[in-house]
Each structure stands twice: as structure tokens, then as C-alpha cells.
Amino acid sequence: MARLETKTQPISVTTDDNGFDADERADGMDTKSVRATRDARWMERKLKHGTAKLRGMTHKIWRTAGGDQARTSHKAANGQKVAINDRFTVGNHQLFLPSDPDAPLQETANCRCEVEYVKAQQTPINRGNPILAYGEGRKTIIVFDGGHEQVRSGGTRAWRNNNPGNMVNSAFSVSRGSLGEAGGFAV
């Protein structure tokens, strides 16, 4: 029986900051398996995106997986918050989600980053303090010290007047914070 002997020689590979073979950046990375993995992750993330929109989420936040393997550009994008239909700025590219097939493969291959979906908290409008309230037909108008007016129409009288018990306007209701009356009831 013959024996086959082979000698191995060390191979030197130069890599860039993101761990890609510098000699095979564009064409060498463009393999079927890398694309297939990226595309599968893209579909999974698109499904999560659609579900988030259906649940009323308004914004998305880029979250890197971290560690030594994460690309420098992905680490820099960590925590970036954009509207749910906007794109993230990752390095010199605009990505809709991690694994975006419109971005270069060097930016998306084997990406482990995720997206966190959130509802933006609406900032309440500071109208000032209410100082006066009155009724006009089926409307209640509340005047604020900043000059703003809030008009409430439709709904029930209790809602329009912010008076769930429909208390009549009296010295008692004024002592409890009534600002005026609408149709004889405290506002």
C-alpha cells in the first residue's frame, strides 16, 4: 500500500479593518452561500419590520451584536434611532435594515446586528395653565394663560366639560377647581 505524504505551507492573508480578505474584497466575497445567508437574514428582518409597523411602532434603533467581530461602522451605528420607514447611516451607506441587499456585501455579509422597534412618546403640548372655560352650544372652550384655546366638541357633556359627575357650577365646584360653566354644568 502506498502512502501519500503532503507538505503544508502557511498561507498569509491580509485582511482589512472588518476582517475581509483584502485581496478578495468585491468579487471574492460575492459567493452564493454568503448571499443566500444574507438574503435569509434580510427576509427575517423584513418580516419583523412589518410586524412592528402593524403593532404601531414608529421608530427603529440599530443594535450591534458587539464583540470583536462587529464591523467598526456597525459599532458606530449602535443606538442610532430613525423613523420606521427611514434608513440608517452605517459607514458611508444607507441601510434600511441590517443585511440590506441594496448595500455592498462587505457591509452586510454575516451581519449579526438587530433592530429594536419603539413607539415614539408624543411630547405633550405645553399650553400653559387653564384660566377660563365656557360653553357655546355643543362646544366647550378652555382658555389657557399662554393665549391658547382648546375647543372640545362632540362626545358627551361630561367629556367636553372634563366633569365625569356632571356637577352643576356652584361655589362648591369653584372651590374644587371649576374654571367656568357650560350649559349650567361646571368645567
C-alpha positions as CSV (number, residue, x, y, z in Angstrom):
1,M,0.0,0.0,0.0
2,A,1.4,3.4,-1.0
3,R,1.5,6.3,1.4
4,L,0.8,9.8,0.3
5,E,2.7,12.5,2.0
6,T,2.0,16.1,1.7
7,K,3.7,19.1,3.0
8,T,1.7,22.1,4.1
9,Q,2.9,25.7,3.8
10,P,1.5,28.5,5.8
11,I,-0.8,30.9,3.9
12,S,-0.6,34.6,4.6
13,V,-3.8,36.6,4.2
14,T,-4.0,40.3,4.5
15,T,-7.3,41.5,6.0
16,D,-8.9,44.9,6.3
17,D,-10.4,46.5,9.4
18,N,-13.6,44.5,9.0
19,G,-11.8,41.1,8.7
20,F,-12.4,40.7,5.0
21,D,-9.6,39.3,2.8
22,A,-8.1,42.5,1.2
23,D,-7.3,40.6,-2.0
24,E,-10.9,39.4,-2.5
25,R,-13.0,42.3,-1.3
26,A,-15.6,42.7,-4.0
27,D,-15.7,39.7,-6.3
28,G,-14.3,37.2,-3.8
29,M,-17.0,38.0,-1.2
30,D,-19.8,37.7,-3.7
31,T,-20.4,34.0,-3.3
32,K,-23.7,32.2,-3.4
33,S,-23.6,31.0,0.2
34,V,-22.8,34.4,1.6
35,R,-25.6,36.0,-0.4
36,A,-28.0,33.2,0.5
37,T,-27.3,33.7,4.2
38,R,-27.6,37.5,3.9
39,D,-30.8,37.2,2.0
40,A,-32.4,34.8,4.5
41,R,-31.5,37.2,7.3
42,W,-32.9,40.1,5.3
43,M,-36.3,38.3,4.9
44,E,-36.4,37.6,8.6
45,R,-35.7,41.2,9.4
46,K,-38.2,42.5,6.9
47,L,-40.9,40.3,8.5
48,K,-40.1,41.7,11.9
49,H,-40.2,45.2,10.4
50,G,-43.7,44.6,9.0
51,T,-44.9,43.1,12.3
52,A,-43.6,46.2,14.2
53,K,-45.4,48.5,11.8
54,L,-48.7,46.6,12.4
55,R,-48.2,46.9,16.1
56,G,-47.9,50.7,15.8
57,M,-44.2,51.1,16.3
58,T,-43.0,54.4,14.9
59,H,-39.1,54.3,15.2
60,K,-36.3,51.7,14.9
61,I,-33.0,51.6,16.7
62,W,-29.8,49.9,15.3
63,R,-28.4,47.5,17.8
64,T,-25.0,45.9,17.1
65,A,-24.2,42.4,18.4
66,G,-20.9,43.9,19.7
67,G,-17.8,42.0,20.3
68,D,-14.6,41.9,18.4
69,Q,-16.3,40.6,15.2
70,A,-18.6,43.6,14.8
71,R,-17.6,46.0,12.0
72,T,-16.4,49.4,13.0
73,S,-19.2,51.0,11.0
74,H,-21.8,48.9,12.8
75,K,-20.4,49.7,16.2
76,A,-20.6,53.4,15.3
77,A,-24.3,53.0,14.2
78,N,-25.2,51.3,17.5
79,G,-28.1,53.2,19.2
80,Q,-28.9,55.2,16.0
81,K,-32.7,56.0,16.0
82,V,-34.7,56.7,12.9
83,A,-38.3,56.8,11.8
84,I,-39.6,53.3,11.0
85,N,-39.5,53.9,7.2
86,D,-36.2,55.8,7.1
87,R,-32.7,54.4,6.5
88,F,-29.8,54.1,8.9
89,T,-26.5,55.7,8.1
90,V,-23.9,52.9,8.5
91,G,-20.4,53.9,7.5
92,N,-20.8,55.5,4.1
93,H,-24.0,53.6,3.3
94,Q,-27.8,54.0,3.8
95,L,-29.2,50.7,5.1
96,F,-32.9,50.1,5.6
97,L,-32.2,47.2,8.0
98,P,-29.1,45.1,8.8
99,S,-28.4,42.7,5.9
100,D,-29.9,45.2,3.4
101,P,-29.3,43.6,0.0
102,D,-29.0,47.1,-1.6
103,A,-25.8,47.8,0.4
104,P,-22.4,46.4,-0.5
105,L,-21.8,42.8,0.6
106,Q,-18.8,43.9,2.6
107,E,-21.2,45.9,4.8
108,T,-23.8,43.2,5.2
109,A,-22.2,39.7,4.9
110,N,-22.6,37.8,8.1
111,C,-24.1,40.8,9.9
112,R,-25.4,39.9,13.4
113,C,-26.9,43.3,14.2
114,E,-30.5,43.7,15.1
115,V,-33.2,46.4,15.2
116,E,-35.2,47.4,18.2
117,Y,-38.6,48.8,17.4
118,V,-40.2,51.5,19.7
119,K,-43.2,53.8,19.8
120,A,-42.1,57.4,20.0
121,Q,-43.6,59.1,23.0
122,Q,-45.5,62.1,22.0
123,T,-44.4,65.3,23.7
124,P,-47.4,66.9,25.2
125,I,-48.1,70.4,24.0
126,N,-47.5,72.9,26.8
127,R,-50.4,75.2,26.5
128,G,-49.9,76.8,29.9
129,N,-52.4,76.7,32.8
130,P,-56.1,76.8,32.2
131,I,-57.6,80.0,33.4
132,L,-61.2,80.2,32.0
133,A,-63.8,77.9,30.5
134,Y,-67.1,78.5,28.9
135,G,-69.7,76.8,26.6
136,E,-71.0,77.8,23.2
137,G,-73.8,75.4,22.2
138,R,-72.4,71.9,22.0
139,K,-68.8,73.2,22.4
140,T,-66.7,73.8,25.4
141,I,-63.8,76.3,25.1
142,I,-60.9,76.2,27.6
143,V,-58.6,79.3,27.6
144,F,-55.0,78.9,28.8
145,D,-52.8,81.6,30.3
146,G,-50.5,81.3,27.2
147,G,-53.3,82.5,25.0
148,H,-54.1,79.1,23.6
149,E,-57.6,77.8,23.4
150,Q,-58.8,74.2,23.4
151,V,-62.2,73.6,21.8
152,R,-64.0,70.4,22.7
153,S,-67.0,69.4,20.6
154,G,-68.9,66.3,20.1
155,G,-68.7,63.5,22.7
156,T,-70.7,63.7,25.9
157,R,-71.2,66.8,28.0
158,A,-69.2,65.1,30.8
159,W,-66.2,64.6,28.4
160,R,-66.5,68.1,26.9
161,N,-66.6,69.7,30.4
162,N,-64.0,67.3,31.9
163,N,-66.7,66.7,34.6
164,P,-67.5,63.0,34.8
165,G,-70.1,63.5,37.5
166,N,-71.8,66.4,35.6
167,M,-71.6,68.6,38.7
168,V,-73.5,71.9,38.4
169,N,-71.5,75.0,38.6
170,S,-71.6,76.3,42.1
171,A,-69.4,77.7,44.9
172,F,-68.5,74.1,45.7
173,S,-67.4,73.3,42.2
174,V,-65.4,76.5,42.0
175,S,-63.7,75.6,45.3
176,R,-62.7,72.3,43.6
177,G,-61.1,73.9,40.6
178,S,-64.0,74.7,38.2
179,L,-63.0,77.3,35.6
180,G,-66.4,78.3,34.4
181,E,-69.6,76.7,33.1
182,A,-71.1,75.3,30.0
183,G,-74.9,74.6,30.0
184,G,-75.1,75.2,33.7
185,F,-72.5,72.5,34.4
186,A,-69.0,73.0,35.9
187,V,-66.0,72.9,33.6
